Amino acid sequence: MATDIIERMRNGEHISETAPELLCDEIENTRRLIAELNTGYHTPDEIRAILERIWGQRLDSTVRMFPPFYTALGKMTTVGKEVFINFGCTFLDQGGITLEDGVFIGPGVKIATEGHPEEPEKRHSLITAPIVIRRNAWIGAGAIILPGVTVGENAIVAAGAIVKNDVADNTIVAGIPARYIRHINTCNDSVKFEVVQPWLSR
């Protein structure tokens, strides 16, 4: 059953890539919906309607996405209000992805909750860990968020960064691997930027 393997992934269990559950009808249905989303023109309302079927949740009217978009299971992703996802993003959501209210996801971002053991004899199994992007965080173009990471409130991940550790609230990180750059000043619960750098593209 799809729900069985989803629960096993949520629990961080190693799952073989050849497990028959990974070929279940629910996963094939997600692939069909992704093909529908990425083919032809859709209005914003039509895009949200398809995403509701992919993610298995009702979406607020403030959620916006520019296809194409790619995901693995779909049902392991939770999205809040006023979330924007730009072109060409990939969500490997087997371990669970949470996007809280006000999150910006730049073009070409990859959020990967899965990995593989380093031992060659175990490498065909999946290891998953959840990723949480907290309120008002901004993930810049082409950034990669790795399994188990939490990006804090109002934080910025610079374009092209690879994030393997948690990002604190109200901070900017950049680079490979991502490192702390500076703190963000906040005023009246909104982010005020001292300098807008080129690598803060979304």
Secondary structure, 3 states (H helix, E strand, C coil): CHHHHHHHHHCCCCEECCCHHHHCHHHHHHHHHHHHHCCCCCCHHHHHHHHHHHHCCCCCCCCEECCCEEECCCCCEEECCCCEECCCEEEECCCCEEECCCCEECCCCEEECEECCCCHHHCCEEEECCEEECCCCEECCCCEECCCCEECCCCEECCCCEECCCECCCEEEECCCCEEEEECEEECCEEECCCCCHHHCC
